[in-house]
Amino acid sequence: MLGLVSAQTVVLNDKTITILKDEVVLEVSGLVCSFCATGLQGGLSSLKYVDGKKYKNGVFVNVEYQYAVIAEMIDHDINVDEAITMITKSGYEVLSVYTNRTGEKIEVRRFEAKKDEK
């Protein structure tokens, strides 16, 4: 049986990332260490409809290139706004969100980078 992989790519911080259908990629600013990644991974994996069979409990975090991938259960979408709120409450900033709901086209939401408040 021939399987069809539905995927598109984006470039984030000089890294080409393949976004499969049923995945959400978040560009996250402020990740500096593996401890940050582990904490973020734990929080995001607790969201409803995360497919815990992929990655580590459904989430992959890349500190070097500043992004997180969330695997969604088939035919279920995670609440992206809830994910963004969880990330920002953890002290990080979400710069963009990429979704590939159909497997044919990536949708992008970009956010203004906040200036340092003094």
PyMOL commands that set and color helices and strands:
alter all, ss='L'
color gray80, all
select helices_A, chain A and resi 34-45+80-89
alter helices_A, ss='H'
color red, helices_A
select strands_A, chain A and resi 7-12+15-20+23-29+59-62+67-71+93-99+107-110
alter strands_A, ss='S'
color yellow, strands_A
deselect
rebuild
show_as cartoon
